[in-house]
Amino acid sequence: MSELGPSEKLALVQQYAAGTISWRELQERGFDDYIQVLAGLGELGLRPPRAPTGEPVNVRFSLIVTDTSPLFTLALADSLDALLHAGL
């Protein structure tokens, strides 16, 4: 797969903020870490997606404990999407 350009990455981040694609899909399309996504969200003035309140989230995840910040721990666990949903 070819390297994504800045406008293509921002378009994907916009889709992520709208909830139409997941963090895993962003990884598959060339994002190396969640910090890139946060930077794109900030540039566009958007926030990470949230699940509608009251909907249960039934995603299994494993937690990797590290000595870094909680954000890195969640990103490394590939569980950030599930844990950002409201109500958890």
Secondary structure as GFF3:
##gff-version 3
##sequence-region A 1 88
A	DSSP	alpha_helix	6	18	.	.	.	ID=ss1
A	DSSP	alpha_helix	23	28	.	.	.	ID=ss2
A	DSSP	alpha_helix	34	44	.	.	.	ID=ss3
A	DSSP	alpha_helix	70	76	.	.	.	ID=ss4
A	DSSP	alpha_helix	80	84	.	.	.	ID=ss5
###
